Amino acid sequence: MGIGVSNKAPANQQTPALLHRFLGIGLMLAGGALIAARHFAFGSGPPDTPTVAIVLTALAAAQAAAALMLLKRLVPPRKPGQLPNQYWTDSGATGPALRFWFILEGAGVLASVAYFLGGGPVAAAVLTIAIVAFWLNGPRAFEKE
């Protein structure tokens, strides 16, 4: 391999969009599987919420709030005249956007686990908020000029 030659595939506009889509699909599948497992394993009776479920729900809510209030602000807006492909090949935009999506997706997974462990409505609400916020803050939300 010569000097200055990289075997990294060039980034393009589709890479962040595909990653966002697959993270969202994985979040929905994990959430759905854990909700179904909770209902099949424990029925739909009143939930017995253990402390670990309460702690995980609080962590998931804090993680989602941090992503939405802090990390989203770190994603720079697209510059006037900059094409979406140019925007997504800039590591100054992709790095913060990916970090934001990963943290928000992680909040949803934590809320899914909390719901599985405790079955509480607060965990379900945090999971719903994380999923909706994840899909509303996809690549197009950052591509606006």
Buried (B, 14 or more C-beta within 10 A) or exposed (E): EEEEEEEEEEBEBEBBBEBBBEBBEEBBEBBEEBBEEBEEEEEEEEBEBEEEBBBBBBBBBEBBBBBBEEBBEEBEEBEEEBEBEEBBBBEEBBEBBBBBBBBBBBBBBBBBBBBBBBBBEBBBBBBEBBBEBBBEBBBEEBBEE
